[in-house]
Amino acid sequence: MAALEEAAVAAPVVAPPAPGLEHLLDRLVVGDCLEVMASMPDASVDLVFVDPPYFLQLPAKKLTRWGSNSDVESPEREWDRFSSFEEYDNLMRSVLSECQRVMKPSGTIWMIGSYHNIFRVGSMMQDLGFWMLNDVTWFKTNPMPNWLNVRMTNATETLLWATRDRTSKGYTYNGAAAKEYSLADLDSRIALNVWRIPICTGRERLKGADGKRLHPTQKPERLLERIIRVSSARGMVAFDPMAGTGTTGAVAQRLGRHFICIERDMYYAEAAAGRLGSGVEIY
Ligand SMILES: C[S@@+](CC[C@H](N)C(=O)[O-])C[C@H]1O[C@@H](n2cnc3c(N)ncnc32)[C@H](O)[C@@H]1O
């Protein structure tokens, strides 16, 4: 897929980043995204990728693998815990409203989630006036196994792609790139809303000092590569308010886009900064 050339899009003339973003541009900012976003001007970013807590509501008890009787390493972390759907919804509504405010009229937003949260955030987005362009199914070719054998293995996540509102015009869609991905994945000559991509493993997966995965939900670079190529052009600003290990920034940098990454957890932020070759900016 690396062979996909940017030349597939007639290179649009991209305006320089909006004034007022200088303190955040091409930086990994450590802080609460709502506080940091309050310092961003209206209508200033071209592309938003939100990979939020999914509120997985995993059981507190230790899980044992069906068959081998060994312990399952839980993906649950403190940042994914909420006391209720109401608390979760309040956070997501605030984050989405701020994203909408900082998006340019020609900007688009990608929201990713699983069956745990995507229906809630999808309906919230429609209530806020975002205009849906696609729901993309990410089919994971190597999904996490279904350790307990009490239901089918979940092998998909959903990406919602939307404009700021119904009247938005001139958003970036690189249809040629989308078609090439569909041809490679599904042998389809038309651009389909199904993407076949493995979850992040191997050398790409960042490890902590203990040799275990550093972040439970690090997204694969191939996923961000599609998002960024399909919906932005060189020189545009990609914004990720909940950046984790900085996958959005790393791919944006490689593809010649500006980025703004915010992450609240210093441990993840330092790993992300290492990946981006930048320092962390404490907000
Ligand atoms: C699903 S993970 C993102 C993973 C990321 N896409 C990656 O590839 O590594 C969500 C991240 O949001 C962060 N987070 C949660 N609430 C936040 C907030 N209010 N402000 C900033 N970051 C937050 C968490 O610490 C967590 O790292």
The ligand as an ORCA input file, in Angstrom:
! r2SCAN-3c Opt
* xyz 0 1
  C      -8.180      5.000     22.597
  S      -6.810      5.819     23.229
  C      -6.039      6.544     21.802
  C      -5.020      5.630     21.160
  C      -4.294      6.275     19.990
  N      -5.158      6.467     18.850
  C      -3.076      5.477     19.582
  O      -2.976      5.058     18.411
  O      -2.208      5.255     20.423
  C      -7.568      7.180     24.024
  C      -6.583      8.082     24.743
  O      -7.310      9.229     25.223
  C      -6.637      9.710     26.375
  N      -7.583     10.610     27.035
  C      -8.703     10.271     27.724
  N      -9.344     11.374     28.158
  C      -8.610     12.439     27.716
  C      -8.764     13.850     27.826
  N      -9.801     14.397     28.499
  N      -7.847     14.653     27.260
  C      -6.792     14.107     26.577
  N      -6.580     12.784     26.455
  C      -7.492     11.955     27.013
  C      -6.267      8.435     27.129
  O      -5.208      8.651     28.027
  C      -5.916      7.475     25.976
  O      -4.523      7.412     25.766
*
